[in-house]
C-alpha cells in the first residue's frame, strides 16, 4: 500500500517538474496563440473604428432601385417552366375539395361551392379585371365577407 502511494506521489511530482522540452512546447503554444489574435483592434488601429454605411439616395429611390434590380434579374434569367403536369385531382375530386378555395364560398362541411370555384377559375383563365371582381366569395361560417 505504501509503495502505491509513493508511486502516485512520485508520478504526480514528475508531471509538475519543468523540463526544457515542456518549456519550449509551452512557449511555442503561447507564441502561436498570440500570433493568431489580431492586435490591431486592441491597439486602436485604422480598422478598429466601425464605419456606418452611407446610402447616397432616399428610401423611395432605394426601393425603386431594388425593384428595378429584381425585375432586371428576373428578365435576364427568363426561365421557361413549360406546361405544368396535371396531377389528376380535378378529375378525381369533382366537388373541388382538393383544389385551392381559400376565400370562396363553402358549404357547412367545408367543401367549396361549385359556382364560386368556377367563377375563380374563369377569372384566372381570362385574366379580365371584371371577371376577378365577379368571383363569388364567402366566409367559412357564412355571412358577409
Secondary structure by P-SEA (a helix, b strand, c coil): caaaaaaaaaaaaaaacccaaaaaaaaaaaaaaaaaccccccccccccbbbbbbbcccaaaaaaaaaaaaaaaaaaacccccbbbbcccccccccccccccccccccccccccaaaaaaaaaaaaaccaaaaaaccccccccccc
